[in-house]
Amino acid sequence: MSIASLISLYVVSLLAGLSALTVYYELRRRRFGPTGAEDRIFRCRNCGLVYTDDPDVVRSRCSQCGRSNDAIEF
């Protein structure tokens, strides 16, 4: 084997190992990381308060001023 092919094989094997570690840790982070909240996000049109409520609620009453608001759609 030539020197160039040995160096190429060494670099490719290091990059493959690094890629495998990256994929492993990304999968591990997703599995054990915190999940997003299922709550809906509301913003009051009267006072501007941003708050959350249960996912099954379509309209929610603001705790600060009492106005009923629709959920924010992203």
ABEGO torsion letter per residue (X at the ends): XBAAAAAAAAAAAAAAAAAAAAAAAAAAAAAABBBBBABBBBBBAAAGBBBBBBAABABBBBAAAGBBBBBBBX
